[in-house]
Amino acid sequence: MSFLAFNKKYYVPNNATLVVAGDIDFATTKKMIQDYFGPIPRGANVVRSFPTETPITKKRAKAYDANIQIPAVIGCL
């Protein structure tokens, strides 16, 4: 998927989240949001496809040898 296709698909108003924080007047803030963002047309619905995994139904265990030798020279002064 190219950058432009990704942008066109996911950067649409109906896939956005707006956060308003602080000591606000609800009615005034709602009107401001409608004035600023209301005229922007809605984009196509974003269809999400999540990968499915088979559930783990039995215990899995792996054994390994922790005695790993690393060649090193250690000297004392």
Phi and psi in radians as a Rosetta constraint file:
Dihedral C 1 N 2 CA 2 C 2 CIRCULARHARMONIC -1.319 0.35
Dihedral N 2 CA 2 C 2 N 3 CIRCULARHARMONIC 2.889 0.35
Dihedral C 2 N 3 CA 3 C 3 CIRCULARHARMONIC -1.024 0.35
Dihedral N 3 CA 3 C 3 N 4 CIRCULARHARMONIC -0.789 0.35
Dihedral C 3 N 4 CA 4 C 4 CIRCULARHARMONIC -1.152 0.35
Dihedral N 4 CA 4 C 4 N 5 CIRCULARHARMONIC -0.682 0.35
Dihedral C 4 N 5 CA 5 C 5 CIRCULARHARMONIC -1.157 0.35
Dihedral N 5 CA 5 C 5 N 6 CIRCULARHARMONIC -0.720 0.35
Dihedral C 5 N 6 CA 6 C 6 CIRCULARHARMONIC -1.083 0.35
Dihedral N 6 CA 6 C 6 N 7 CIRCULARHARMONIC -0.803 0.35
Dihedral C 6 N 7 CA 7 C 7 CIRCULARHARMONIC -1.083 0.35
Dihedral N 7 CA 7 C 7 N 8 CIRCULARHARMONIC -0.777 0.35
Dihedral C 7 N 8 CA 8 C 8 CIRCULARHARMONIC -1.160 0.35
Dihedral N 8 CA 8 C 8 N 9 CIRCULARHARMONIC -0.556 0.35
Dihedral C 8 N 9 CA 9 C 9 CIRCULARHARMONIC -1.399 0.35
Dihedral N 9 CA 9 C 9 N 10 CIRCULARHARMONIC -0.774 0.35
Dihedral C 9 N 10 CA 10 C 10 CIRCULARHARMONIC -1.777 0.35
Dihedral N 10 CA 10 C 10 N 11 CIRCULARHARMONIC -0.405 0.35
Dihedral C 10 N 11 CA 11 C 11 CIRCULARHARMONIC -1.641 0.35
Dihedral N 11 CA 11 C 11 N 12 CIRCULARHARMONIC 1.157 0.35
Dihedral C 11 N 12 CA 12 C 12 CIRCULARHARMONIC -2.130 0.35
Dihedral N 12 CA 12 C 12 N 13 CIRCULARHARMONIC 2.681 0.35
Dihedral C 12 N 13 CA 13 C 13 CIRCULARHARMONIC -0.994 0.35
Dihedral N 13 CA 13 C 13 N 14 CIRCULARHARMONIC -0.615 0.35
Dihedral C 13 N 14 CA 14 C 14 CIRCULARHARMONIC -1.356 0.35
Dihedral N 14 CA 14 C 14 N 15 CIRCULARHARMONIC -0.015 0.35
Dihedral C 14 N 15 CA 15 C 15 CIRCULARHARMONIC -1.967 0.35
Dihedral N 15 CA 15 C 15 N 16 CIRCULARHARMONIC 0.263 0.35
Dihedral C 15 N 16 CA 16 C 16 CIRCULARHARMONIC -1.812 0.35
Dihedral N 16 CA 16 C 16 N 17 CIRCULARHARMONIC 2.775 0.35
Dihedral C 16 N 17 CA 17 C 17 CIRCULARHARMONIC -2.206 0.35
Dihedral N 17 CA 17 C 17 N 18 CIRCULARHARMONIC 2.304 0.35
Dihedral C 17 N 18 CA 18 C 18 CIRCULARHARMONIC -1.985 0.35
Dihedral N 18 CA 18 C 18 N 19 CIRCULARHARMONIC 2.259 0.35
Dihedral C 18 N 19 CA 19 C 19 CIRCULARHARMONIC -2.042 0.35
Dihedral N 19 CA 19 C 19 N 20 CIRCULARHARMONIC 2.242 0.35
Dihedral C 19 N 20 CA 20 C 20 CIRCULARHARMONIC -2.110 0.35
Dihedral N 20 CA 20 C 20 N 21 CIRCULARHARMONIC 2.177 0.35
Dihedral C 20 N 21 CA 21 C 21 CIRCULARHARMONIC -2.234 0.35
Dihedral N 21 CA 21 C 21 N 22 CIRCULARHARMONIC 2.712 0.35
Dihedral C 21 N 22 CA 22 C 22 CIRCULARHARMONIC 2.050 0.35
Dihedral N 22 CA 22 C 22 N 23 CIRCULARHARMONIC -3.062 0.35
Dihedral C 22 N 23 CA 23 C 23 CIRCULARHARMONIC -1.512 0.35
Dihedral N 23 CA 23 C 23 N 24 CIRCULARHARMONIC 1.664 0.35
Dihedral C 23 N 24 CA 24 C 24 CIRCULARHARMONIC -2.087 0.35
Dihedral N 24 CA 24 C 24 N 25 CIRCULARHARMONIC 2.770 0.35
Dihedral C 24 N 25 CA 25 C 25 CIRCULARHARMONIC -1.601 0.35
Dihedral N 25 CA 25 C 25 N 26 CIRCULARHARMONIC 2.068 0.35
Dihedral C 25 N 26 CA 26 C 26 CIRCULARHARMONIC -1.006 0.35
Dihedral N 26 CA 26 C 26 N 27 CIRCULARHARMONIC -0.842 0.35
Dihedral C 26 N 27 CA 27 C 27 CIRCULARHARMONIC -1.112 0.35
Dihedral N 27 CA 27 C 27 N 28 CIRCULARHARMONIC -0.775 0.35
Dihedral C 27 N 28 CA 28 C 28 CIRCULARHARMONIC -1.126 0.35
Dihedral N 28 CA 28 C 28 N 29 CIRCULARHARMONIC -0.764 0.35
Dihedral C 28 N 29 CA 29 C 29 CIRCULARHARMONIC -1.129 0.35
Dihedral N 29 CA 29 C 29 N 30 CIRCULARHARMONIC -0.737 0.35
Dihedral C 29 N 30 CA 30 C 30 CIRCULARHARMONIC -1.093 0.35
Dihedral N 30 CA 30 C 30 N 31 CIRCULARHARMONIC -0.688 0.35
Dihedral C 30 N 31 CA 31 C 31 CIRCULARHARMONIC -1.152 0.35
Dihedral N 31 CA 31 C 31 N 32 CIRCULARHARMONIC -0.739 0.35
Dihedral C 31 N 32 CA 32 C 32 CIRCULARHARMONIC -1.083 0.35
Dihedral N 32 CA 32 C 32 N 33 CIRCULARHARMONIC -0.747 0.35
Dihedral C 32 N 33 CA 33 C 33 CIRCULARHARMONIC -1.099 0.35
Dihedral N 33 CA 33 C 33 N 34 CIRCULARHARMONIC -0.756 0.35
Dihedral C 33 N 34 CA 34 C 34 CIRCULARHARMONIC -1.120 0.35
Dihedral N 34 CA 34 C 34 N 35 CIRCULARHARMONIC -0.693 0.35
Dihedral C 34 N 35 CA 35 C 35 CIRCULARHARMONIC -1.146 0.35
Dihedral N 35 CA 35 C 35 N 36 CIRCULARHARMONIC -0.733 0.35
Dihedral C 35 N 36 CA 36 C 36 CIRCULARHARMONIC -1.378 0.35
Dihedral N 36 CA 36 C 36 N 37 CIRCULARHARMONIC -0.767 0.35
Dihedral C 36 N 37 CA 37 C 37 CIRCULARHARMONIC -1.865 0.35
Dihedral N 37 CA 37 C 37 N 38 CIRCULARHARMONIC -0.231 0.35
Dihedral C 37 N 38 CA 38 C 38 CIRCULARHARMONIC -1.042 0.35
Dihedral N 38 CA 38 C 38 N 39 CIRCULARHARMONIC -0.724 0.35
Dihedral C 38 N 39 CA 39 C 39 CIRCULARHARMONIC -1.256 0.35
Dihedral N 39 CA 39 C 39 N 40 CIRCULARHARMONIC -0.217 0.35
Dihedral C 39 N 40 CA 40 C 40 CIRCULARHARMONIC -1.288 0.35
Dihedral N 40 CA 40 C 40 N 41 CIRCULARHARMONIC 2.175 0.35
Dihedral C 40 N 41 CA 41 C 41 CIRCULARHARMONIC -1.217 0.35
Dihedral N 41 CA 41 C 41 N 42 CIRCULARHARMONIC 2.572 0.35
Dihedral C 41 N 42 CA 42 C 42 CIRCULARHARMONIC -1.208 0.35
Dihedral N 42 CA 42 C 42 N 43 CIRCULARHARMONIC 2.476 0.35
Dihedral C 42 N 43 CA 43 C 43 CIRCULARHARMONIC -1.537 0.35
Dihedral N 43 CA 43 C 43 N 44 CIRCULARHARMONIC -3.118 0.35
Dihedral C 43 N 44 CA 44 C 44 CIRCULARHARMONIC -1.181 0.35
Dihedral N 44 CA 44 C 44 N 45 CIRCULARHARMONIC 2.607 0.35
Dihedral C 44 N 45 CA 45 C 45 CIRCULARHARMONIC -1.074 0.35
Dihedral N 45 CA 45 C 45 N 46 CIRCULARHARMONIC 2.415 0.35
Dihedral C 45 N 46 CA 46 C 46 CIRCULARHARMONIC -1.563 0.35
Dihedral N 46 CA 46 C 46 N 47 CIRCULARHARMONIC 2.038 0.35
Dihedral C 46 N 47 CA 47 C 47 CIRCULARHARMONIC -1.666 0.35
Dihedral N 47 CA 47 C 47 N 48 CIRCULARHARMONIC 2.115 0.35
Dihedral C 47 N 48 CA 48 C 48 CIRCULARHARMONIC -1.754 0.35
Dihedral N 48 CA 48 C 48 N 49 CIRCULARHARMONIC 2.335 0.35
Dihedral C 48 N 49 CA 49 C 49 CIRCULARHARMONIC -2.079 0.35
Dihedral N 49 CA 49 C 49 N 50 CIRCULARHARMONIC 1.963 0.35
Dihedral C 49 N 50 CA 50 C 50 CIRCULARHARMONIC -1.685 0.35
Dihedral N 50 CA 50 C 50 N 51 CIRCULARHARMONIC 2.435 0.35
Dihedral C 50 N 51 CA 51 C 51 CIRCULARHARMONIC -1.182 0.35
Dihedral N 51 CA 51 C 51 N 52 CIRCULARHARMONIC 2.536 0.35
Dihedral C 51 N 52 CA 52 C 52 CIRCULARHARMONIC -1.848 0.35
Dihedral N 52 CA 52 C 52 N 53 CIRCULARHARMONIC 2.451 0.35
Dihedral C 52 N 53 CA 53 C 53 CIRCULARHARMONIC -2.117 0.35
Dihedral N 53 CA 53 C 53 N 54 CIRCULARHARMONIC 2.545 0.35
Dihedral C 53 N 54 CA 54 C 54 CIRCULARHARMONIC -1.269 0.35
Dihedral N 54 CA 54 C 54 N 55 CIRCULARHARMONIC 2.429 0.35
Dihedral C 54 N 55 CA 55 C 55 CIRCULARHARMONIC -1.194 0.35
Dihedral N 55 CA 55 C 55 N 56 CIRCULARHARMONIC 2.599 0.35
Dihedral C 55 N 56 CA 56 C 56 CIRCULARHARMONIC -1.411 0.35
Dihedral N 56 CA 56 C 56 N 57 CIRCULARHARMONIC 2.049 0.35
Dihedral C 56 N 57 CA 57 C 57 CIRCULARHARMONIC -1.913 0.35
Dihedral N 57 CA 57 C 57 N 58 CIRCULARHARMONIC -0.174 0.35
Dihedral C 57 N 58 CA 58 C 58 CIRCULARHARMONIC -2.436 0.35
Dihedral N 58 CA 58 C 58 N 59 CIRCULARHARMONIC 2.794 0.35
Dihedral C 58 N 59 CA 59 C 59 CIRCULARHARMONIC -1.247 0.35
Dihedral N 59 CA 59 C 59 N 60 CIRCULARHARMONIC 2.395 0.35
Dihedral C 59 N 60 CA 60 C 60 CIRCULARHARMONIC -2.063 0.35
Dihedral N 60 CA 60 C 60 N 61 CIRCULARHARMONIC 2.370 0.35
Dihedral C 60 N 61 CA 61 C 61 CIRCULARHARMONIC -2.440 0.35
Dihedral N 61 CA 61 C 61 N 62 CIRCULARHARMONIC 2.548 0.35
Dihedral C 61 N 62 CA 62 C 62 CIRCULARHARMONIC -2.213 0.35
Dihedral N 62 CA 62 C 62 N 63 CIRCULARHARMONIC 2.469 0.35
Dihedral C 62 N 63 CA 63 C 63 CIRCULARHARMONIC -1.901 0.35
Dihedral N 63 CA 63 C 63 N 64 CIRCULARHARMONIC 2.541 0.35
Dihedral C 63 N 64 CA 64 C 64 CIRCULARHARMONIC -2.575 0.35
Dihedral N 64 CA 64 C 64 N 65 CIRCULARHARMONIC 2.780 0.35
Dihedral C 64 N 65 CA 65 C 65 CIRCULARHARMONIC -1.698 0.35
Dihedral N 65 CA 65 C 65 N 66 CIRCULARHARMONIC 2.025 0.35
Dihedral C 65 N 66 CA 66 C 66 CIRCULARHARMONIC -1.453 0.35
Dihedral N 66 CA 66 C 66 N 67 CIRCULARHARMONIC -0.051 0.35
Dihedral C 66 N 67 CA 67 C 67 CIRCULARHARMONIC -1.486 0.35
Dihedral N 67 CA 67 C 67 N 68 CIRCULARHARMONIC 1.388 0.35
Dihedral C 67 N 68 CA 68 C 68 CIRCULARHARMONIC -1.759 0.35
Dihedral N 68 CA 68 C 68 N 69 CIRCULARHARMONIC 2.187 0.35
Dihedral C 68 N 69 CA 69 C 69 CIRCULARHARMONIC -1.800 0.35
Dihedral N 69 CA 69 C 69 N 70 CIRCULARHARMONIC 2.195 0.35
Dihedral C 69 N 70 CA 70 C 70 CIRCULARHARMONIC -1.963 0.35
Dihedral N 70 CA 70 C 70 N 71 CIRCULARHARMONIC 2.196 0.35
Dihedral C 70 N 71 CA 71 C 71 CIRCULARHARMONIC -1.147 0.35
Dihedral N 71 CA 71 C 71 N 72 CIRCULARHARMONIC 2.182 0.35
Dihedral C 71 N 72 CA 72 C 72 CIRCULARHARMONIC -2.660 0.35
Dihedral N 72 CA 72 C 72 N 73 CIRCULARHARMONIC 2.635 0.35
Dihedral C 72 N 73 CA 73 C 73 CIRCULARHARMONIC -2.025 0.35
Dihedral N 73 CA 73 C 73 N 74 CIRCULARHARMONIC 2.111 0.35
Dihedral C 73 N 74 CA 74 C 74 CIRCULARHARMONIC -2.002 0.35
Dihedral N 74 CA 74 C 74 N 75 CIRCULARHARMONIC 2.168 0.35
Dihedral C 74 N 75 CA 75 C 75 CIRCULARHARMONIC -2.054 0.35
Dihedral N 75 CA 75 C 75 N 76 CIRCULARHARMONIC 2.692 0.35
Dihedral C 75 N 76 CA 76 C 76 CIRCULARHARMONIC -1.985 0.35
Dihedral N 76 CA 76 C 76 N 77 CIRCULARHARMONIC 2.495 0.35
